[in-house]
Amino acid sequence: MSTQVTVQDLRRVADSLASLRGHRVVDVTMRPDLRQLKIELDDGVMILVSSEAEAGERPHLEVDVVQTPEEPGSQLEVGFGSDL
């Protein structure tokens, strides 16, 4: 089975990854079916590169950059009790 990726897909991947220059890679995991690559960086950012194909369509690459959630700042407490 030959999998071809379009130049546009490769450009989107390169643009997504270019913003992450200077970060140190701490772990890389490839799924056994070779359809997804997970890259973990030293600041907690995760990059998921996957190949998806709908039935009868050409496969395309997807890149998701997942940031760790920020610590919550001040929070507003709201009570739902009956005594006001």
C-alpha positions in Angstrom: 0.0 0.0 0.0 1.5 3.3 -1.1 0.6 6.4 0.9 1.2 9.7 -0.7 0.9 13.0 1.2 0.3 16.3 -0.6 2.7 19.2 -0.5 0.0 21.3 1.3 -0.2 18.8 4.1 3.6 18.8 4.5 3.6 22.6 4.6 0.9 22.7 7.3 2.9 20.2 9.4 6.1 22.2 8.9 4.4 25.5 9.9 2.9 23.9 13.0 6.2 22.5 14.1 8.3 25.6 13.3 6.8 27.5 16.2 8.2 24.8 18.6 11.9 25.4 17.7 14.2 25.6 20.7 12.2 23.2 22.9 13.7 19.9 24.1 12.1 16.6 23.2 11.7 14.4 26.2 9.7 11.5 24.7 8.6 10.2 21.3 6.0 7.4 20.8 4.8 5.8 17.5 1.6 3.8 17.5 2.1 0.2 16.4 0.0 0.8 13.3 2.3 3.7 12.4 -0.7 6.1 12.0 0.2 8.5 14.9 3.4 10.0 16.3 3.3 11.6 19.7 6.1 14.0 20.7 6.4 15.3 24.2 8.4 18.4 25.0 10.2 19.6 28.1 7.6 22.3 28.9 4.7 19.8 28.8 3.5 20.5 25.2 2.5 17.5 23.3 2.5 17.2 19.5 0.4 14.6 17.8 1.1 14.0 14.1 -1.4 11.5 12.5 -2.4 10.2 9.1 -6.1 10.0 8.5 -7.9 8.7 5.5 -11.7 8.6 5.0 -13.1 5.6 3.1 -12.1 6.0 -0.6 -10.2 9.3 -0.1 -6.5 10.1 0.0 -4.8 10.1 3.4 -3.9 13.5 4.9 -1.7 14.6 7.7 -3.0 16.2 10.8 -1.0 18.0 13.5 -2.3 18.9 16.9 -0.3 20.9 19.4 -1.6 20.3 22.9 -0.6 22.8 25.7 -0.8 22.0 29.4 -3.6 23.9 31.0 -2.6 27.0 32.9 -3.0 27.1 36.7 -6.3 28.6 37.6 -6.1 32.2 38.9 -8.6 33.7 41.3 -11.9 31.9 41.2 -15.4 33.0 41.9 -17.3 30.8 44.3 -21.0 30.6 43.6 -23.4 29.0 46.1 -26.6 27.3 45.0 -28.2 27.0 48.4 -31.8 28.0 49.3 -30.8 30.4 52.0 -30.0 33.8 50.5 
